[in-house]
Amino acid sequence: MASVPRQSEKRVAIESAVLRATEDLLTEGASFAELNIERIAKRAGISRTAFYFYFRDKRELLGRLTGDVNEQLMEAADRWWSDGGDIRAALDQIALLYREHAALFRATVEVSTYDEEVATFWRGLVGRFVDATRERISVEQAAGRALPGDPYATAFALVWMTERSMYQQYVQGEPNEADALVDALAAIFTRSVYGTA
């Protein structure tokens, strides 16, 4: 009975080591396409064979990494979604996560250009933001605080605009002031939803 928790703890520790090793290698400049299982496993301190006990393949590994960061992004965005809080504070936190995980976002978008399964997965993750933003806009409209209009179309435009802008700024390294981008996005959000800056 006592061995089950230990095995579970061991599994969690090894999976965490593999995830951390992968993101570290990406941050050091490896492209996801050139990053092989052997190199990931070696960095994580396990054998190539052991890797497959924890992950089916690199695609599943990328999905786990991206999914974990996506949950953090959802928590950051919830600062606005859950109670109509400060959109600027939410965008600040999202920008911080984009900077912190730039290599991972680069890999996910890179792979999504040639792997339809990863592309569908990525669109699904972004779609969660669209749905939650649509719901917040609908609540604000019902309360008379937001402009009329199609909440889904507005949410879709705002979320994908934010995703692309953050990607260009923090992942591709566009030479713009980071705070200025967050200011601009916050202003666009508030004008689009509430009609005020």
Rosetta silent file (secondary structure, phi, psi, omega in degrees, C-alpha in Angstrom):
SEQUENCE: MASVPRQSEKRVAIESAVLRATEDLLTEGASFAELNIERIAKRAGISRTAFYFYFRDKRELLGRLTGDVNEQLMEAADRWWSDGGDIRAALDQIALLYREHAALFRATVEVSTYDEEVATFWRGLVGRFVDATRERISVEQAAGRALPGDPYATAFALVWMTERSMYQQYVQGEPNEADALVDALAAIFTRSVYGTA
SCORE:     score description
SCORE:     0.000 S_00000001
   1 L     0.000  -40.339 -178.318    0.000    0.000    0.000 S_00000001
   2 L   -70.954  -25.289 -177.546    2.816    2.405    0.860 S_00000001
   3 H   -71.731  -25.267 -179.561    4.604    1.706   -2.430 S_00000001
   4 H   -61.960  -50.046  177.623    1.781    3.170   -4.557 S_00000001
   5 H   -60.133  -37.162 -179.732    2.304    6.756   -3.341 S_00000001
   6 H   -64.445  -43.785  177.878    6.069    6.342   -3.801 S_00000001
   7 H   -61.712  -41.319  179.695    5.636    5.166   -7.399 S_00000001
   8 H   -63.828  -43.695  178.224    3.248    8.026   -8.031 S_00000001
   9 H   -63.610  -40.105  178.764    5.692   10.513   -6.511 S_00000001
  10 H   -63.430  -44.054  179.803    8.509    9.013   -8.580 S_00000001
  11 H   -60.475  -46.431  179.496    6.438    9.289  -11.747 S_00000001
  12 H   -60.457  -43.174 -179.200    5.588   12.922  -11.017 S_00000001
  13 H   -63.242  -43.656 -179.035    9.254   13.698  -10.295 S_00000001
  14 H   -69.123  -44.263  177.901   10.478   12.074  -13.519 S_00000001
  15 H   -59.592  -41.840  178.468    7.775   13.659  -15.665 S_00000001
  16 H   -62.378  -40.092  179.048    8.626   17.051  -14.131 S_00000001
  17 H   -64.175  -40.224  179.194   12.313   16.476  -14.881 S_00000001
  18 H   -66.899  -44.299  178.686   11.531   15.626  -18.512 S_00000001
  19 H   -61.173  -46.474 -179.336    9.270   18.673  -18.900 S_00000001
  20 H   -63.818  -43.682  179.882   11.861   20.962  -17.316 S_00000001
  21 H   -60.325  -42.599 -179.339   14.683   19.473  -19.417 S_00000001
  22 H   -63.160  -48.005 -179.509   12.705   19.996  -22.620 S_00000001
  23 H   -66.235  -35.729  177.002   11.891   23.621  -21.894 S_00000001
  24 H   -61.852  -44.730  179.828   15.497   24.269  -20.825 S_00000001
  25 H   -63.607  -39.911  176.937   16.800   22.838  -24.104 S_00000001
  26 H   -63.971  -41.619  179.993   14.334   24.955  -26.081 S_00000001
  27 H   -64.721  -32.447  178.918   15.363   28.052  -24.124 S_00000001
  28 L   -76.093   -4.382  173.250   19.009   27.269  -24.910 S_00000001
  29 L   116.279   -3.898  178.652   18.168   27.508  -28.610 S_00000001
  30 L   -70.383  138.464  172.608   17.240   24.027  -29.785 S_00000001
  31 L   -83.151  152.380 -177.592   14.367   23.914  -32.236 S_00000001
  32 L   -63.300  -35.984 -179.238   11.686   21.386  -31.401 S_00000001
  33 L   -62.064  -38.265 -177.191   12.168   19.654  -34.768 S_00000001
  34 L   -87.864  -11.586 -177.744   15.870   19.000  -34.100 S_00000001
  35 L   -78.524  112.791 -177.525   15.398   18.088  -30.445 S_00000001
  36 L   -97.977  163.405 -177.142   15.531   14.300  -30.201 S_00000001
  37 H   -59.543  -40.355 -179.678   14.293   12.002  -27.436 S_00000001
  38 H   -55.804  -46.767 -178.100   17.839   10.888  -26.587 S_00000001
  39 H   -66.693  -41.786  178.539   18.912   14.449  -25.811 S_00000001
  40 H   -63.277  -47.827 -178.082   15.799   15.190  -23.744 S_00000001
  41 H   -61.678  -44.349  179.780   16.137   11.944  -21.787 S_00000001
  42 H   -59.437  -45.920  179.953   19.839   12.502  -21.107 S_00000001
  43 H   -63.055  -34.258 -178.874   19.169   16.024  -19.791 S_00000001
  44 H   -81.965   -8.966  178.472   16.371   14.661  -17.573 S_00000001
  45 L    82.535   25.859  177.475   18.638   11.933  -16.210 S_00000001
  46 L  -128.799  170.744  177.729   16.748    8.965  -17.650 S_00000001
  47 L   -83.448  162.283  176.402   17.285    6.539  -20.511 S_00000001
  48 H   -59.843  -41.215  179.336   15.706    6.943  -23.940 S_00000001
  49 H   -62.511  -41.836 -179.474   13.710    3.774  -23.281 S_00000001
  50 H   -63.946  -31.985  178.628   12.439    5.125  -19.952 S_00000001
  51 H   -51.120  -44.109 -174.429   11.164    8.261  -21.711 S_00000001
  52 H   -72.905  -10.320  173.039    8.512    6.183  -23.465 S_00000001
  53 H   -75.000  -26.685 -175.357    7.224    4.891  -20.161 S_00000001
  54 H  -104.308  -30.011 -178.454    6.193    8.459  -19.291 S_00000001
  55 L  -136.691  138.632  179.794    5.394   10.026  -22.685 S_00000001
  56 L   -64.338  -43.993 -177.759    4.097    8.476  -25.904 S_00000001
  57 L  -167.764 -175.839 -179.289    6.222   10.773  -28.073 S_00000001
  58 H   -64.689  -32.031 -179.746    7.479   14.347  -28.471 S_00000001
  59 H   -62.809  -46.008  178.078    4.015   15.522  -29.520 S_00000001
  60 H   -63.354  -39.608  177.620    2.513   14.398  -26.215 S_00000001
  61 H   -59.568  -46.757  179.001    5.438   16.016  -24.379 S_00000001
  62 H   -63.166  -40.890  178.227    4.834   19.326  -26.162 S_00000001
  63 H   -61.039  -41.461  178.520    1.125   19.096  -25.401 S_00000001
  64 H   -64.275  -46.092  179.655    1.823   18.590  -21.698 S_00000001
  65 H   -60.223  -49.514 -177.793    4.236   21.512  -21.567 S_00000001
  66 H   -65.739  -39.724  178.810    1.906   23.830  -23.456 S_00000001
  67 H   -62.569  -40.332  179.129   -1.112   22.687  -21.463 S_00000001
  68 H   -63.094  -44.939  179.597    0.635   23.412  -18.156 S_00000001
  69 H   -69.205  -34.823  178.274    1.562   26.950  -19.227 S_00000001
  70 H   -60.408  -38.054  177.501   -1.909   27.452  -20.671 S_00000001
  71 H   -62.161  -38.490  176.975   -3.400   26.787  -17.225 S_00000001
  72 H   -65.719  -39.186  177.375   -1.195   29.543  -15.819 S_00000001
  73 H   -64.672  -39.451  178.537   -2.370   31.863  -18.597 S_00000001
  74 H   -62.757  -41.848  177.732   -5.994   30.988  -17.786 S_00000001
  75 H   -61.738  -41.632  178.821   -5.409   31.861  -14.124 S_00000001
  76 H   -63.351  -46.138 -179.003   -3.905   35.199  -15.134 S_00000001
  77 H   -66.205  -27.080 -179.354   -6.810   36.013  -17.457 S_00000001
  78 H   -62.881  -16.794  175.445   -9.290   35.036  -14.745 S_00000001
  79 H   -58.817  -29.180  176.790   -8.371   38.282  -12.989 S_00000001
  80 H   -98.557  -41.529 -175.029  -10.703   39.918  -15.494 S_00000001
  81 H   -60.856  -45.044 -168.105  -13.056   37.061  -16.340 S_00000001
  82 L   -73.173  -36.238 -175.938  -14.216   36.117  -12.858 S_00000001
  83 L  -140.808   20.254  179.948  -15.241   39.448  -11.405 S_00000001
  84 L    66.753   31.458 -179.468  -14.695   42.115  -14.009 S_00000001
  85 L   -69.515 -161.533 -173.048  -11.335   43.006  -12.464 S_00000001
  86 L   -76.951  113.762  178.945   -8.508   44.945  -14.011 S_00000001
  87 H   -64.260  -33.884 -179.902   -7.815   43.888  -17.601 S_00000001
  88 H   -63.442  -42.293  179.130   -4.414   45.636  -17.436 S_00000001
  89 H   -64.212  -40.206  178.311   -3.337   43.479  -14.469 S_00000001
  90 H   -63.623  -45.687 -179.557   -4.439   40.334  -16.317 S_00000001
  91 H   -66.433  -35.011  175.608   -2.543   41.324  -19.458 S_00000001
  92 H   -58.146  -46.467 -178.549    0.557   42.168  -17.383 S_00000001
  93 H   -67.867  -38.461  177.649    0.593   38.650  -15.967 S_00000001
  94 H   -63.868  -42.226  178.121   -0.015   37.101  -19.389 S_00000001
  95 H   -62.020  -40.382  178.063    2.898   39.119  -20.828 S_00000001
  96 H   -60.325  -43.307  178.872    5.135   37.907  -18.004 S_00000001
  97 H   -67.351  -37.166  176.539    4.272   34.289  -18.825 S_00000001
  98 H   -62.304  -42.178  178.538    4.913   34.876  -22.539 S_00000001
  99 H   -64.704  -45.590 -176.220    8.368   36.253  -21.711 S_00000001
 100 H   -64.757  -34.102 -175.339    9.110   33.422  -19.278 S_00000001
 101 L  -117.532   31.743 -176.358    8.052   30.669  -21.709 S_00000001
 102 H   -55.034  -43.481 -178.011    8.970   32.288  -25.036 S_00000001
 103 H   -63.690  -37.187  178.408   10.882   29.237  -26.272 S_00000001
 104 H   -67.012  -43.712  177.368    7.921   26.969  -25.569 S_00000001
 105 H   -62.639  -39.217  178.298    5.495   29.251  -27.437 S_00000001
 106 H   -60.691  -45.283 -179.207    7.941   29.392  -30.350 S_00000001
 107 H   -64.115  -43.652 -177.896    8.087   25.582  -30.466 S_00000001
 108 H   -63.382  -45.835  179.981    4.314   25.159  -30.247 S_00000001
 109 H   -67.526  -39.209  177.055    3.611   27.640  -33.024 S_00000001
 110 H   -57.555  -51.519 -176.861    6.456   26.178  -35.124 S_00000001
 111 H   -66.721  -34.751 -179.375    5.092   22.641  -34.829 S_00000001
 112 H   -64.816  -15.962  178.765    1.502   23.792  -35.418 S_00000001
 113 L   -78.813  -18.638  179.984    2.525   24.946  -38.911 S_00000001
 114 L  -128.816   -3.645 -179.400    3.270   21.374  -40.047 S_00000001
 115 L  -122.665  108.547 -174.357    1.473   19.098  -37.578 S_00000001
 116 H   -63.673  -33.290  178.537   -2.324   19.233  -37.799 S_00000001
 117 H   -64.379  -42.921  177.959   -2.806   17.525  -34.432 S_00000001
 118 H   -69.029  -37.820  177.764   -0.699   20.178  -32.683 S_00000001
 119 H   -61.266  -44.077  178.947   -2.432   22.920  -34.699 S_00000001
 120 H   -64.509  -41.781  177.996   -5.837   21.655  -33.563 S_00000001
 121 H   -60.438  -47.027 -178.613   -4.586   21.415  -29.975 S_00000001
 122 H   -64.481  -44.481  177.571   -3.238   25.003  -30.076 S_00000001
 123 H   -61.624  -35.712  177.637   -6.433   26.402  -31.605 S_00000001
 124 H   -64.787  -40.867  178.382   -8.363   24.573  -28.894 S_00000001
 125 H   -64.334  -46.350  178.709   -6.284   26.176  -26.148 S_00000001
 126 H   -64.710  -35.530  177.660   -6.758   29.638  -27.603 S_00000001
 127 H   -59.040  -31.997  175.899  -10.446   28.794  -28.082 S_00000001
 128 H   -61.728  -38.238  177.838  -10.781   28.391  -24.318 S_00000001
 129 H   -67.867  -40.156  177.986   -9.737   32.046  -23.967 S_00000001
 130 H   -60.661  -47.536 -177.937  -12.210   33.070  -26.650 S_00000001
 131 H   -63.069  -44.286 -179.616  -15.058   31.250  -24.880 S_00000001
 132 H   -67.647  -36.136  178.378  -14.242   32.681  -21.449 S_00000001
 133 H   -69.338  -40.993  176.021  -13.866   36.197  -22.884 S_00000001
 134 H   -58.695  -43.341 -179.761  -17.170   35.859  -24.745 S_00000001
 135 H   -62.650  -42.303  179.258  -18.836   34.830  -21.512 S_00000001
 136 H   -64.499  -42.834  179.373  -17.375   37.835  -19.649 S_00000001
 137 H   -62.561  -41.674  178.493  -18.483   40.214  -22.405 S_00000001
 138 H   -60.680  -42.458  177.783  -21.993   38.710  -22.321 S_00000001
 139 H   -62.127  -43.991 -179.385  -22.171   39.248  -18.546 S_00000001
 140 H   -66.164  -38.517  176.863  -21.004   42.838  -18.927 S_00000001
 141 H   -64.690  -44.026 -179.644  -23.552   43.461  -21.707 S_00000001
 142 H   -62.365  -31.207  179.352  -26.375   41.986  -19.611 S_00000001
 143 L   -84.986   -2.232  179.526  -25.391   44.307  -16.755 S_00000001
 144 L    78.593   14.098 -178.104  -25.442   47.296  -19.104 S_00000001
 145 L   -96.576  -15.690 -175.397  -21.715   47.963  -18.675 S_00000001
 146 L  -115.794  158.002  178.134  -20.545   46.846  -22.131 S_00000001
 147 L   -65.904  151.544  173.807  -21.246   47.980  -25.655 S_00000001
 148 L   -70.268  164.629 -179.913  -23.795   46.020  -27.685 S_00000001
 149 L   138.276  171.982 -178.576  -22.524   43.698  -30.390 S_00000001
 150 L   -73.539  111.553 -176.431  -21.722   40.074  -30.995 S_00000001
 151 H   -65.469  -32.063 -179.890  -19.784   38.948  -27.900 S_00000001
 152 H   -69.265  -46.210 -179.276  -18.238   35.943  -29.664 S_00000001
 153 H   -61.572  -41.422  179.047  -16.922   37.958  -32.616 S_00000001
 154 H   -64.078  -46.258  179.950  -15.510   40.585  -30.258 S_00000001
 155 H   -61.797  -44.533 -179.553  -13.901   37.937  -28.040 S_00000001
 156 H   -57.933  -48.389 -179.106  -12.459   36.090  -31.040 S_00000001
 157 H   -64.158  -44.651 -176.932  -10.867   39.265  -32.430 S_00000001
 158 H   -67.092  -43.186 -177.125   -9.507   40.432  -29.067 S_00000001
 159 H   -68.751  -46.436 -179.968   -8.050   37.079  -28.018 S_00000001
 160 H   -68.606  -32.555  174.285   -6.342   36.288  -31.329 S_00000001
 161 H   -61.345  -43.982 -179.658   -5.056   39.871  -31.538 S_00000001
 162 H   -65.535  -44.403  179.520   -3.538   39.436  -28.078 S_00000001
 163 H   -59.084  -48.579 -178.821   -2.032   36.038  -28.910 S_00000001
 164 H   -66.900  -40.762 -179.463   -0.382   37.315  -32.098 S_00000001
 165 H   -64.760  -45.792  179.229    0.794   40.566  -30.506 S_00000001
 166 H   -63.891  -40.434  179.379    2.310   38.807  -27.498 S_00000001
 167 H   -61.005  -48.341 -179.365    3.934   36.241  -29.784 S_00000001
 168 H   -63.907  -39.566 -177.291    5.536   38.921  -31.963 S_00000001
 169 H   -72.976  -52.473 -168.869    6.673   40.981  -28.967 S_00000001
 170 H   -98.141  -24.111 -179.399    7.945   38.359  -26.548 S_00000001
 171 H   -96.882  -47.732  179.462    8.675   35.317  -28.705 S_00000001
 172 L   -83.557  -14.706  175.264    9.903   36.873  -31.942 S_00000001
 173 L    73.728   40.128  175.286   11.504   39.761  -30.066 S_00000001
 174 L   -59.057  138.777 -174.012   10.007   42.715  -31.905 S_00000001
 175 L   -80.798   58.352  176.180   11.879   45.843  -30.779 S_00000001
 176 L  -115.924  157.316  177.126    8.949   47.562  -29.055 S_00000001
 177 L   -67.607  123.914 -175.548    8.562   48.646  -25.455 S_00000001
 178 H   -61.283  -45.233 -179.743    6.898   45.756  -23.616 S_00000001
 179 H   -63.161  -34.753  179.310    4.876   47.940  -21.256 S_00000001
 180 H   -64.534  -36.212  178.100    3.657   49.991  -24.207 S_00000001
 181 H   -65.205  -46.123  179.295    2.269   46.840  -25.817 S_00000001
 182 H   -62.460  -40.831  176.759    0.355   45.885  -22.672 S_00000001
 183 H   -59.006  -45.145 -178.180   -0.942   49.476  -22.420 S_00000001
 184 H   -65.462  -44.404  179.402   -2.109   49.338  -26.030 S_00000001
 185 H   -63.057  -43.181  179.024   -3.794   45.947  -25.633 S_00000001
 186 H   -61.628  -40.989  179.614   -5.544   47.049  -22.427 S_00000001
 187 H   -65.997  -41.012  178.863   -6.793   50.209  -24.158 S_00000001
 188 H   -64.865  -44.183  176.911   -8.076   48.223  -27.146 S_00000001
 189 H   -57.136  -52.257 -174.175   -9.850   45.751  -24.847 S_00000001
 190 H   -68.242  -36.257  177.335  -11.564   48.451  -22.794 S_00000001
 191 H   -67.773  -41.800 -176.893  -12.567   50.527  -25.841 S_00000001
 192 H   -68.500  -38.031 -176.355  -13.885   47.450  -27.661 S_00000001
 193 H   -89.060  -46.131 -171.744  -15.854   46.086  -24.726 S_00000001
 194 H  -106.550  -15.289 -178.012  -16.810   49.182  -22.741 S_00000001
 195 L    81.062   11.605  178.382  -16.366   52.054  -25.169 S_00000001
 196 L  -130.976  161.051  179.821  -13.895   53.780  -22.845 S_00000001
 197 L   -93.089    0.000    0.000  -10.119   53.893  -22.578 S_00000001
